[in-house]
């Protein structure tokens, strides 16, 4: 029998998948990673070699193969050059959000589950990485399922958790194993289950490592393990060195517009519950670990966002009327930044957010003030779900406007697709000189291989 209460989460998941895929082909692949990973996945789909990642015919060992396998499946299903790499990541995002909803509802009730899922789905960091084909979100999704399932008693649950941890290892090698240390500590008295978890994780992840080593030898381990893990953590060789405080603004910005709800995660009574204690431990341990690394990128923090969303979502459900009203009103006020964020995305991707000027129109401040007052009033009237819905509605309206107006501008100014389509493709003997790495990799992707360097600048 049809039940709205049962079908509503699935309908919401389907709608969100449509929103994530909307406009996926309206802008070309960005930065250095998207075109590289897409090219490797495309090569896997065409050659049938699912073991050795190859970029333009040469072995490429910077990342394990999960993102390449996902992309290759996208190409095998006939998707286009932008949708094939991006659609599997969007599916992984929606799958994690759906699983998180049902897991939270089972433990804390339906309202808390909606808060948790909505906060994560519409947080700026999670939303942005749900639309681009890089390794961070697949790893975050698999890692989150692993630690949530590991909380359940029994060997069967531990084995399932191990399988997802193995997939996370296939997404980013040793990083999820380090982040899983708080979970192992929580399971330290469940040795049989911990052994089953470790065994299943090894059974899923190790075969590819063994096969790739057998085919490629020590260069594989030196690049993937030493250079991309230990050297990236401890040295400045990879040119992503940032100060120790780098992730404080990244976390605050990644949670936008729900950043004020972080205050609700500091309530001590939340941590009487085992799941919330583990979420707090994962968030704190991961934040310290990533802050200690010399090389830092914003996406590294992504696997911590589901744990943070769980804390703030349940915190919002359990908060006092005053605390919830103030936090939601503050989130409403933050919506004033939406216009500036939309205009800053292109320049920020191209040259870094520190090079983007700040301008806040008067109308945006007035509209956000009205939204904040409305959010406070409805929450004070014990309708905090209405307040959250109001904030989500305004956020989604801005998101849709950006899909319509912002993506073509992003394609024109940041991606190499327009450069290839409008200029290089028309040349008899195309060559490039002094291009930024982002454009060079993107141009090579759309050209089907590296474009030769010009004999003269």
URLINNOR-V191928 format. One record per run of one state. SS is the DSSP state (hx for helix, st for strand, lp for the rest). FROM is the first residue (numbers start at 1). LEN is the number of residues. If there is no record, write none. Layout:
BEGIN
SS|FROM|LEN  SS|FROM|LEN
END
This chain:
BEGIN
lp|1|3  hx|4|18  lp|22|11  hx|33|15  lp|48|6  st|54|2  lp|56|2  st|58|2  lp|60|6  hx|66|11  lp|77|6  hx|83|26  lp|109|1  hx|110|12  lp|122|2  hx|124|6  lp|130|5  hx|135|16  lp|151|4  hx|155|18  lp|173|2  hx|175|5  lp|180|1  hx|181|6  lp|187|4  hx|191|26  lp|217|1  hx|218|17  lp|235|6  st|241|1  lp|242|4  hx|246|9  lp|255|4  hx|259|8  lp|267|1  hx|268|5  lp|273|1  hx|274|19  lp|293|2  st|295|1  lp|296|2  hx|298|21  lp|319|2  hx|321|31  lp|352|1  hx|353|3  lp|356|6  hx|362|19  lp|381|3  hx|384|30  lp|414|3  hx|417|6  lp|423|1  hx|424|3  lp|427|5  st|432|1  lp|433|4  hx|437|11  lp|448|5  st|453|1  lp|454|4
END
